[in-house]
């Protein structure tokens, strides 16, 4: 199931995902009142940076494994296209 990926990597990935969700639900969604453009641009830039980090990680993984995990290559391409606005 893990394809040779260490348990620490899985735990870090799952922990990072839940941290992002908790941050979004507990901090961003609880703010009352009008959203200011500067704040919205800051949060949007943060999420775009996370998507870029994921895309580059997926592409790096695909290159590092020499294409043995084709799904990572496709997932990286989808994330890159989503960031680009396609």
MITI-857238 format. One record per atom (N, C-alpha, C): y, z, x. Coordinates in pm, 1 decimal. Atoms other than C-alpha are relative to their C-alpha. Last residue first. Layout:
% residues N
v: Y&w: Z&u: X
...
This chain:
% residues 86
v: 76.5&w: 108.1&u: 64.3
v: 2633.8&w: -1658.2&u: -724.9
v: -84.7&w: 51.7&u: -112.0
v: -47.8&w: 32.3&u: 133.7
v: 2900.1&w: -1402.5&u: -637.0
v: -72.6&w: -111.9&u: -70.2
v: -87.9&w: 116.6&u: -9.0
v: 2859.5&w: -1376.0&u: -259.1
v: 51.3&w: -43.6&u: -137.8
v: -125.4&w: -43.9&u: -62.3
v: 2722.6&w: -1023.8&u: -298.0
v: 98.3&w: -115.5&u: 4.6
v: -67.9&w: -85.8&u: 97.6
v: 2462.5&w: -1151.4&u: -543.1
v: 133.0&w: 49.1&u: 55.1
v: -62.0&w: 86.1&u: 100.8
v: 2373.9&w: -1435.8&u: -306.6
v: 73.4&w: 82.2&u: -105.3
v: -113.4&w: 69.2&u: -61.9
v: 2316.8&w: -1191.8&u: -22.5
v: 71.5&w: -90.0&u: -99.5
v: -108.8&w: -98.1&u: -18.8
v: 2102.6&w: -969.3&u: -243.4
v: 121.7&w: -66.6&u: 61.4
v: -54.1&w: -31.7&u: 132.3
v: 1892.4&w: -1266.5&u: -357.8
v: 116.3&w: 98.1&u: 11.6
v: -79.0&w: 115.2&u: 44.2
v: 1849.5&w: -1386.0&u: 1.2
v: 63.2&w: 25.7&u: -136.8
v: -122.4&w: 3.8&u: -80.2
v: 1738.0&w: -1041.4&u: 114.4
v: 90.8&w: -114.4&u: -42.0
v: -84.0&w: -109.0&u: 48.6
v: 1488.4&w: -1022.9&u: -173.0
v: 131.9&w: 6.4&u: 76.3
v: -54.4&w: 41.0&u: 129.4
v: 1350.0&w: -1363.9&u: -80.0
v: 94.2&w: 106.6&u: -54.6
v: -93.1&w: 109.5&u: -26.9
v: 1306.7&w: -1265.1&u: 283.3
v: 67.3&w: -44.9&u: -130.1
v: -121.5&w: -57.9&u: -56.3
v: 1155.6&w: -930.7&u: 185.9
v: 103.5&w: -108.5&u: 26.8
v: -75.8&w: -63.1&u: 108.2
v: 906.0&w: -1109.3&u: -41.5
v: 129.1&w: 62.0&u: 49.4
v: -89.2&w: 98.1&u: 60.0
v: 796.0&w: -1331.8&u: 247.7
v: 85.5&w: 60.4&u: -110.1
v: -29.9&w: -59.9&u: 129.8
v: 650.1&w: -1038.9&u: 438.0
v: 103.9&w: -87.3&u: -69.2
v: 127.0&w: -39.0&u: 62.8
v: 480.9&w: -1212.1&u: 728.8
v: 21.6&w: 61.1&u: -136.8
v: 26.4&w: 64.2&u: 128.4
v: 805.7&w: -1393.5&u: 809.9
v: -129.9&w: 39.0&u: -67.2
v: 24.0&w: 144.5&u: -13.8
v: 818.5&w: -1305.3&u: 1177.0
v: -48.0&w: -64.6&u: -129.7
v: 142.2&w: 16.8&u: 31.1
v: 793.7&w: -929.0&u: 1116.9
v: -41.2&w: -146.2&u: 4.4
v: 80.1&w: -85.9&u: -85.2
v: 1123.4&w: -871.2&u: 1295.2
v: -149.0&w: -13.4&u: -23.9
v: -0.6&w: 58.0&u: -134.2
v: 1285.9&w: -1171.3&u: 1127.0
v: -90.9&w: 80.8&u: 92.4
v: 72.0&w: 127.8&u: 6.9
v: 1183.7&w: -1052.3&u: 780.4
v: -7.2&w: -66.0&u: 137.5
v: 142.2&w: -29.3&u: 14.6
v: 1287.8&w: -696.4&u: 859.5
v: -80.4&w: -128.7&u: -2.6
v: 47.3&w: -49.7&u: -129.2
v: 1624.3&w: -815.0&u: 986.5
v: -148.2&w: 32.8&u: -2.5
v: 8.6&w: 117.1&u: -87.6
v: 1671.4&w: -1018.3&u: 669.0
v: -49.5&w: 41.3&u: 138.4
v: 112.4&w: 81.4&u: 46.4
v: 1588.0&w: -715.3&u: 455.4
v: -18.0&w: -122.7&u: 88.0
v: 123.5&w: -71.3&u: -34.0
v: 1818.3&w: -493.1&u: 660.0
v: -122.7&w: -81.7&u: -40.8
v: 20.9&w: 15.5&u: -143.6
v: 2097.6&w: -751.0&u: 641.3
v: -126.3&w: 73.2&u: 45.5
v: 33.7&w: 139.8&u: -28.4
v: 2059.9&w: -769.8&u: 263.2
v: -26.5&w: -20.4&u: 149.1
v: 136.0&w: 28.2&u: 45.6
v: 2046.1&w: -391.4&u: 222.3
v: -41.2&w: -141.9&u: 36.1
v: 90.0&w: -74.6&u: -88.0
v: 2356.0&w: -338.3&u: 435.4
v: -145.4&w: -25.5&u: -38.5
v: 5.5&w: 74.0&u: -127.2
v: 2534.2&w: -613.0&u: 243.1
v: -94.2&w: 68.9&u: 97.9
v: 78.0&w: 121.5&u: 24.1
v: 2445.2&w: -447.3&u: -88.6
v: -13.3&w: -82.9&u: 127.4
v: 139.8&w: -39.2&u: 14.1
v: 2565.6&w: -108.9&u: 41.3
v: -89.3&w: -122.1&u: -23.3
v: 49.6&w: -34.0&u: -133.2
v: 2890.2&w: -266.9&u: 162.2
v: -146.5&w: 42.1&u: -5.3
v: 22.0&w: 127.2&u: -69.1
v: 2939.2&w: -428.6&u: -179.5
v: -51.8&w: 25.1&u: 141.5
v: 124.3&w: 56.5&u: 51.8
v: 2890.0&w: -87.0&u: -340.5
v: -30.7&w: -135.3&u: 63.8
v: 113.1&w: -81.0&u: -42.9
v: 3152.9&w: 67.8&u: -115.6
v: -133.2&w: -55.9&u: -47.0
v: 23.6&w: 31.8&u: -141.0
v: 3397.7&w: -217.6&u: -170.7
v: -118.7&w: 80.0&u: 53.6
v: 60.4&w: 133.2&u: -4.0
v: 3361.2&w: -171.8&u: -547.0
v: -31.5&w: -40.0&u: 143.1
v: 140.2&w: -14.2&u: 40.5
v: 3425.6&w: 200.9&u: -511.9
v: -72.1&w: -133.9&u: 3.2
v: 72.1&w: -78.7&u: -99.2
v: 3742.7&w: 136.7&u: -312.0
v: -147.3&w: 15.7&u: -33.5
v: 23.4&w: 88.4&u: -114.5
v: 3861.5&w: -142.9&u: -541.0
v: -78.0&w: 74.2&u: 108.5
v: 102.7&w: 96.5&u: 38.7
v: 3818.5&w: 83.8&u: -844.5
v: -34.2&w: -93.2&u: 116.2
v: 127.4&w: -70.4&u: 4.8
v: 4013.2&w: 364.4&u: -676.2
v: -113.8&w: -96.5&u: -33.4
v: 34.1&w: -34.1&u: -138.1
v: 4300.4&w: 133.3&u: -584.8
v: -135.5&w: 70.9&u: 6.6
v: 52.3&w: 116.5&u: -73.2
v: 4301.2&w: -17.8&u: -934.3
v: -42.7&w: 33.1&u: 142.8
v: -105.1&w: 69.0&u: -73.5
v: 4338.4&w: 324.7&u: -1100.2
v: -60.2&w: -115.8&u: 79.5
v: 43.5&w: 34.9&u: -134.5
v: 4081.4&w: 428.8&u: -1355.9
v: 110.7&w: -80.0&u: 67.0
v: -12.1&w: 140.0&u: -37.3
v: 4241.5&w: 593.3&u: -1656.8
v: -44.6&w: -20.7&u: 144.7
v: -130.6&w: 62.5&u: -8.4
v: 4121.1&w: 929.3&u: -1768.6
v: -7.9&w: -144.3&u: 46.8
v: -62.8&w: 28.9&u: 128.9
v: 3810.0&w: 1127.8&u: -1700.6
v: 133.4&w: -69.9&u: 24.0
v: -146.2&w: 1.3&u: -6.2
v: 3601.3&w: 1120.8&u: -1386.8
v: 55.8&w: -43.2&u: -134.9
v: -58.0&w: -119.6&u: 61.7
v: 3242.4&w: 1211.8&u: -1466.6
v: 151.5&w: 1.1&u: 1.1
v: 4.7&w: 5.7&u: 145.8
v: 3097.8&w: 862.9&u: -1409.1
v: 67.6&w: 119.2&u: -66.8
v: -77.0&w: 112.2&u: 55.0
v: 3208.2&w: 842.3&u: -1045.7
v: 6.0&w: 4.9&u: -152.4
v: -137.4&w: 6.6&u: -49.2
v: 3101.4&w: 1184.2&u: -920.9
v: 79.5&w: -108.3&u: -72.7
v: -65.9&w: -130.3&u: -4.0
v: 2781.1&w: 1295.8&u: -1090.2
v: 146.6&w: -7.3&u: 41.4
v: 0.9&w: -71.6&u: 127.0
v: 2635.1&w: 965.9&u: -1205.7
v: 83.2&w: 127.7&u: 1.6
v: -59.8&w: 80.1&u: 106.4
v: 2733.3&w: 747.5&u: -911.8
v: 9.5&w: 78.7&u: -130.0
v: -142.7&w: 13.0&u: -28.2
v: 2666.1&w: 1011.1&u: -649.9
v: 69.8&w: -76.7&u: -111.3
v: -61.7&w: -129.5&u: 30.5
v: 2331.0&w: 1091.6&u: -811.3
v: 150.1&w: -4.1&u: 24.6
v: -1.3&w: -16.4&u: 145.9
v: 2232.8&w: 722.1&u: -813.9
v: 68.8&w: 130.7&u: -38.3
v: -98.3&w: 94.5&u: 54.2
v: 2334.2&w: 679.6&u: -448.2
v: 10.8&w: 14.5&u: -151.8
v: -132.8&w: -47.6&u: -38.8
v: 2147.6&w: 995.4&u: -344.9
v: 108.6&w: -90.6&u: -57.4
v: -36.7&w: -108.1&u: 92.4
v: 1840.6&w: 888.1&u: -543.8
v: 136.2&w: 59.9&u: 34.0
v: -18.8&w: 53.8&u: 134.5
v: 1828.7&w: 558.8&u: -355.2
v: 45.3&w: 108.1&u: -97.6
v: -127.5&w: 72.1&u: 3.0
v: 1882.8&w: 723.7&u: -18.3
v: 30.0&w: -56.8&u: -137.7
v: -108.5&w: -98.4&u: -2.0
v: 1601.1&w: 970.8&u: -83.8
v: 137.0&w: -64.5&u: -4.8
v: -2.2&w: -61.9&u: 133.0
v: 1363.8&w: 689.5&u: -181.6
v: 112.0&w: 103.1&u: -9.0
v: -41.9&w: 101.8&u: 97.1
v: 1450.4&w: 494.5&u: 132.5
v: 11.6&w: 58.8&u: -139.9
v: -142.8&w: 24.9&u: -20.1
v: 1434.0&w: 800.3&u: 358.6
v: 52.9&w: -102.1&u: -100.4
v: -73.8&w: -116.1&u: 50.8
v: 1097.2&w: 901.6&u: 211.9
v: 150.7&w: -18.1&u: 15.6
v: 8.2&w: -2.7&u: 145.9
v: 956.5&w: 553.2&u: 260.9
v: 80.7&w: 115.2&u: -58.2
v: -85.0&w: 111.1&u: 47.7
v: 1084.1&w: 537.0&u: 617.1
v: -1.9&w: -4.5&u: -151.8
v: -139.9&w: -41.3&u: -13.3
v: 939.4&w: 882.4&u: 694.3
v: 94.8&w: -108.4&u: -50.6
v: -36.4&w: -80.9&u: 116.2
v: 599.9&w: 774.3&u: 556.7
v: 146.5&w: 41.8&u: 5.3
v: 18.1&w: -145.4&u: -10.7
v: 574.7&w: 504.6&u: 822.0
v: 50.3&w: 74.0&u: -124.5
v: -131.7&w: -62.5&u: -1.7
v: 546.7&w: 140.9&u: 710.5
v: -19.1&w: 151.3&u: 5.2
v: -35.8&w: -49.4&u: -131.6
v: 207.9&w: -0.6&u: 810.0
v: 138.1&w: 61.9&u: 10.2
v: -6.3&w: 109.4&u: -97.2
v: 165.8&w: -213.2&u: 499.4
v: 48.4&w: 45.7&u: 136.4
v: -122.8&w: -13.5&u: -78.4
v: 247.3&w: 86.5&u: 273.7
v: 16.4&w: -109.5&u: 103.6
v: -120.1&w: 0.0&u: 81.9
v: 0.0&w: 0.0&u: 0.0
v: 125.6&w: 0.0&u: 85.6
